[in-house]
Amino acid sequence: MSLLAPSPADDQRRVGLRRMRAVALSLLVLAAIVYAVTLGSDSGWLGYVNAGAEAAMVGALADWFAVTALFRHPLGLPVPHTAIIPKRKNEIGRNLQDFVTENFLTEEIARERLAAARVGERLGTWLSVPAHRRRVMTEVVRVSRAGLGRLSDDDVREVMEDFLLPRLAKEPISPIAGSLLEGVVDEQTHHGLVDLGLEQLHGWLSDNPGKFASVIGERAPWWSPPWVDDKVINWSYQQVLTWLRDIRVTPGHPARVALDELLTRLAGDLQSDPEVMARAESLKERLLSHPQVPETAVGLWRSFATALETAMDDPTSYFHTRGDELLEHLGRHLVEDDAWRTRLEGHLGEAVSFFVNTYGSELAEVISVTVEQWDGREAAERIELHVGRDLQFIRINGTIVGALAGIVIHAVASVAA
């Protein structure tokens, strides 16, 4: 099987090559006819014509030999230093590899071309068009769906059982959890979660006073009169609602302060108290060793994948609308925020530099390796098909220049005589 696959444009190239060969050959034949007709006319203007035709034939034949010698032996004769491409294709491939490596795959050139391309600005402008953002989302959906289709439940279970769970079991979790909790408390990130919990609890109690009364009423003494129980329950209900509301609206409420102190102490104990650290590790081991953990992970993954596929199938879903908003935001930042765009292009430059410095030589090596696999004769034919038409102009120019040189030489000889 040929390693050089033909392209649809080969027929057109072949026609162009034949046409230019015919033109170059026609000029040679014309020069030969003129030379034959004017042969013996050494004086007058016919002498100039004869000399020009003679030199034109010499130039045409020399350049025909030079062009043909690149691809094959002229007239099939094994003349030394002919059929250069079939004989020296491997060396040509290695030289081309060195040329590309030294002049294209360098960090300086890569950074220069990346800066000249203005990738950030052009990408931002491109993303400002809604049709382009829809195209990006279409590709994201296609790739995501392909990835989800390749990842089965067994794959998820295998990753959990063979990699993730054993890895988590070996890593001490208490210092990590303590450091994470400490950061959460210092940055007050948990306040939003606390506010949400208080809001939901207050709303539930407001909507369900009967359930609150039922729970408290079950714990009332048997000897207490019902009307007393009702008053106590109602007073307790109002106090709880008031207390929750006060905590919600008061940032420095004692309950909030107490919770922050508790979390701060727990974060410190998880990082320094051996007893707390041991309890955390024991809890982690019991949790990870439970046989239901892998199945739960698979179930969560299945639910996530199903929800994601459903969202991807609906163009009006949050997945698509939020994705379009993020892309629009990204495009606007790239166009309007110079610092943000410069930072992005800087990261791209670092990535390109790393790729070129690390894999540039291996990438260029593809050239020599590919050329070595080519058949010499077939490679010569394919290269001639691509550049041979232009090379025929060498034959045409050689004929014309040869004719002019012959006329000049004849003129000089005539003056000297």
Summary of the structure (lengths in Angstrom):
residues: 417
radius of gyration: 42.0
end to end distance: 65.2
largest distance: 150.9
contacts: 1133
relative contact order: 0.17
helix: 85%
strand: 0%
